Amino acid sequence: LFWNVWETLPKSYIDKSAFDGQKLLYGAISGMVRSLGDPYTAFLSPDQNEAVKDELAGSYEGVGIQIGFNENNRLVVIAPLKGTPAEKAGLLARDLILKIGDKDTLDITLPEAVDLIRGLAGSKVKLLLQHEGESETYEVEIERAKINVRSVDVEFRNTQSGEVAIIKVSRFGDKTNSEWDEVIGQVLERKPKGVIVDMRNNPGGLLSSSVYVASEFVDGTVVKQQMADGSVQSLAASRTGKMSKTKLVVLVNEGSASASEIFAGAIQDKNRGKIIGQKTFGKGTVQDVVDLPGGAGLHITVAKWLTPKGNSIHGDGIKPDIEVSISKEQRQAQEDPQLDRALEEF
């Protein structure tokens, strides 16, 4: 049947110039993968595969958002990255992306959406969006830029009990482990009273990196994976942490997804520290990355991840121990009640 269609189309279709063998092949493979109905299982062309790797490396050209799908399989903003054009344009976590340019996103794949949003620095992309829970849509035209994302940063704040280190982890990429070690070195030198790990608007990334960072604070099982055959595998702390006794608070919000939820879930299940903020995004599946000949790639959902106590958060997210929201007015005034509440713990 496949070869019948392959041979019939070029013979009968009116526009012979439209036929590109490579494009037809990629389209056929992509359609096969899409038929599974899982938006996170996807075929990537060589260009798309390279773009994903660039993002993990922390340097690419685009607007600075991580995108994914909500519980209704609609394309959404998982998180705008700090200091990027997307954040400056007012995009928020869980915003629905209704259109990219003139293309409706109702049945779009993740690689297709990334292709349309990415582009050369200085060029522009138009997005039609809708804030979660609101009926009105809004349109923005964003100028793309060179995005260089450092994944770990630290600042220090004085509290009544002494100095507190605030470590911001914006994503889990190729350089996160080395950047984390660098920051922890700075923190240990100053011997603070405690640490706040800020995972807000962290869209995830490498599972191994999330386990590495969690291992700084906990031992034993960090995350469990429920495989296709029903078996459950445990991933343990990958090293002996230097902050196993340090007082810890973790900040999360609706833009905390995937690998950042794994970190928060491990801390919460082991009662290692308080989780403060808003309920997380709820992406609880694990993708295996397969590199294919010619530079193409395949992302396959191979497991669900579970917290150390065996809880699945897919579609539900992690509920904070202390819920604190940020209003639109507070955000516009650049107030941060979530961080303020975390600092009260020290």
Secondary structure, 3 states (H helix, E strand, C coil): CHHHHHHHHHHHCCCHHHCCHHHHHHHHHHHHHHCCCCCCCEEECHHHHHHHHHHHHCEEEECCEEEEECCCCCEEEEEECCCCHHHHCCCCCCCEEEEECCEECCCCCHHHHHHHHCCCCCCEEEEEEECCCCCCCEEEEEECEEEECCCEEEEEEEECCEEEEEEEECCECCCHHHHHHHHHHHHHHHCCCEEEEECCCCCCECHHHHHHHHCCCCCCEEEEEEECCCCEEEEECCCCCCCCCCCEEEEECCCCCCHHHHHHHHHHHCCCCEEEECCCCCCCEEEEEEECHHHCEEEEEEEEEECCCCCECCCCCCCCCEECCCCHHHHHCCCCHHHHHHHCCC
